[in-house]
Amino acid sequence: MTSLPGDASAVESLSVLSRFRNQFHDCLYTRADALFELTDAVLCADGPVTSLPELTLTAEHPRGHGAMYDALNNGHLEPTRFRRLLASLPLPRAADGRIVLAVDVSNWLRPDAPTSPDRLRQGER
């Protein structure tokens, strides 16, 4: 009996994700569980995170806001170990073996921005 999909590539993807999550947790030292749950809450948020205390209301962060502040003030992540972990991740590849990278090229209009005031008008020409 299994609840995982039978597709081998999906199973492998879940395996890579599971290994990454375990190794990421190992990069966290002081207040590791609270930092891990806070990271989950940030990644699972429905939109931009505008308030840290609001993250404590998500299912991914079952602790109170006091634990969040304690984790942020006293928690520790080992940056060298985390950097090695990120560098060791497999590159995403298409079915034909080409590397697949995603880039967001959407416009973010900021007409009130003090820099480059003529920028919006250039596209209208």
Secondary structure, DSSP 4 states (H G I P E B T S, - for coil): ---S-S-HHHHHHHHHHHHHHHHHHHHB-TTHHHHHHHHHHHHH-SS----HHHHTTSTT--S-HHHHHHHHHH--B-HHHHHHHHHHSPPPB-TTS-B-----------TT-SS-TTHHHHHH-
